[in-house]
Amino acid sequence: MKDLFVGIVALIAFNTASAQTKNFTKQDSSVVTVQSQQAADTMHTDYPASFSESFINSCSTSSSGKTQACSCVLDKIKTQYSYQEFLEIYAKIKKGEQQPEFTAFMNKARKQCAQK
């Protein structure tokens, strides 16, 4: 189950995020930017090592071996969201609920990390 979770998140990060951004507005983008700046100095440390390892492995596989980019995205996730918050977002996505703030965050992280 945990591998499925990580695989889905990796796919969101690298393959399917654009589907949810259709309803994303400029105002929403400002909110994400402000929240990102507020969290920039804090890295959440509550992520289990097994999650991080599975995320990197699944992400690297789905991104054709871009391990450094995957590590970069994971660091950005850990900076923005606690593990509990991340699990809550995942649960909503799994139910089919759109998460435009998370999608915008992941799109931005993916673009910033793609150069690594």
C-alpha positions as a Python dict, from the first residue, in 0.01 Angstrom:
ca = {
    (1, 'M'): (0, 0, 0),
    (2, 'K'): (280, 243, 92),
    (3, 'D'): (452, 180, -244),
    (4, 'L'): (125, 251, -423),
    (5, 'F'): (94, 578, -229),
    (6, 'V'): (446, 685, -318),
    (7, 'G'): (398, 587, -681),
    (8, 'I'): (81, 792, -706),
    (9, 'V'): (251, 1092, -551),
    (10, 'A'): (542, 1059, -791),
    (11, 'L'): (299, 1047, -1082),
    (12, 'I'): (127, 1358, -951),
    (13, 'A'): (459, 1532, -924),
    (14, 'F'): (584, 1443, -1271),
    (15, 'N'): (296, 1340, -1493),
    (16, 'T'): (-60, 1439, -1405),
    (17, 'A'): (-52, 1767, -1216),
    (18, 'S'): (-175, 1980, -1505),
    (19, 'A'): (-523, 1826, -1493),
    (20, 'Q'): (-608, 2007, -1171),
    (21, 'T'): (-463, 2345, -1263),
    (22, 'K'): (-742, 2436, -1506),
    (23, 'N'): (-940, 2602, -1226),
    (24, 'F'): (-637, 2755, -1058),
    (25, 'T'): (-645, 3135, -1049),
    (26, 'K'): (-382, 3405, -1010),
    (27, 'Q'): (-520, 3476, -662),
    (28, 'D'): (-466, 3110, -567),
    (29, 'S'): (-108, 3140, -692),
    (30, 'S'): (-46, 3435, -459),
    (31, 'V'): (-167, 3231, -163),
    (32, 'V'): (67, 2945, -252),
    (33, 'T'): (359, 3186, -290),
    (34, 'V'): (297, 3347, 50),
    (35, 'Q'): (260, 3009, 219),
    (36, 'S'): (574, 2879, 49),
    (37, 'Q'): (774, 3178, 169),
    (38, 'Q'): (649, 3133, 526),
    (39, 'A'): (751, 2767, 527),
    (40, 'A'): (1082, 2818, 350),
    (41, 'D'): (1290, 2813, 666),
    (42, 'T'): (1132, 2502, 817),
    (43, 'M'): (1196, 2145, 707),
    (44, 'H'): (949, 1902, 859),
    (45, 'T'): (1134, 1607, 1006),
    (46, 'D'): (835, 1386, 1078),
    (47, 'Y'): (859, 1197, 747),
    (48, 'P'): (957, 831, 798),
    (49, 'A'): (1283, 730, 632),
    (50, 'S'): (1100, 446, 457),
    (51, 'F'): (864, 699, 295),
    (52, 'S'): (1152, 912, 171),
    (53, 'E'): (1332, 611, 30),
    (54, 'S'): (1018, 480, -142),
    (55, 'F'): (938, 824, -280),
    (56, 'I'): (1285, 864, -430),
    (57, 'N'): (1279, 512, -577),
    (58, 'S'): (931, 548, -730),
    (59, 'C'): (995, 901, -850),
    (60, 'S'): (1328, 804, -1006),
    (61, 'T'): (1161, 518, -1189),
    (62, 'S'): (875, 733, -1320),
    (63, 'S'): (1109, 1019, -1418),
    (64, 'S'): (1365, 807, -1604),
    (65, 'G'): (1629, 819, -1332),
    (66, 'K'): (1619, 1186, -1233),
    (67, 'T'): (1716, 1107, -874),
    (68, 'Q'): (1851, 1453, -793),
    (69, 'A'): (1532, 1616, -918),
    (70, 'C'): (1328, 1370, -710),
    (71, 'S'): (1530, 1449, -399),
    (72, 'C'): (1480, 1818, -466),
    (73, 'V'): (1100, 1775, -496),
    (74, 'L'): (1092, 1569, -178),
    (75, 'D'): (1284, 1839, 9),
    (76, 'K'): (1036, 2099, -113),
    (77, 'I'): (745, 1881, 0),
    (78, 'K'): (906, 1837, 343),
    (79, 'T'): (954, 2212, 369),
    (80, 'Q'): (595, 2294, 276),
    (81, 'Y'): (396, 2013, 441),
    (82, 'S'): (420, 1806, 755),
    (83, 'Y'): (387, 1433, 696),
    (84, 'Q'): (36, 1440, 843),
    (85, 'E'): (-67, 1726, 612),
    (86, 'F'): (78, 1538, 318),
    (87, 'L'): (-118, 1224, 411),
    (88, 'E'): (-438, 1428, 437),
    (89, 'I'): (-382, 1577, 91),
    (90, 'Y'): (-314, 1232, -50),
    (91, 'A'): (-635, 1097, 105),
    (92, 'K'): (-834, 1374, -64),
    (93, 'I'): (-666, 1311, -399),
    (94, 'K'): (-735, 940, -363),
    (95, 'K'): (-1106, 1024, -314),
    (96, 'G'): (-1095, 1222, -636),
    (97, 'E'): (-1102, 1564, -470),
    (98, 'Q'): (-900, 1823, -658),
    (99, 'Q'): (-622, 1992, -462),
    (100, 'P'): (-529, 2295, -673),
    (101, 'E'): (-296, 2444, -412),
    (102, 'F'): (-100, 2121, -385),
    (103, 'T'): (-100, 2078, -762),
    (104, 'A'): (34, 2429, -811),
    (105, 'F'): (298, 2367, -547),
    (106, 'M'): (404, 2040, -713),
    (107, 'N'): (413, 2202, -1058),
    (108, 'K'): (638, 2477, -925),
    (109, 'A'): (860, 2229, -738),
    (110, 'R'): (886, 2006, -1044),
    (111, 'K'): (988, 2299, -1265),
    (112, 'Q'): (1243, 2428, -1013),
    (113, 'C'): (1392, 2084, -961),
    (114, 'A'): (1387, 1969, -1324),
    (115, 'Q'): (1719, 2138, -1387),
    (116, 'K'): (1897, 1920, -1131),
}
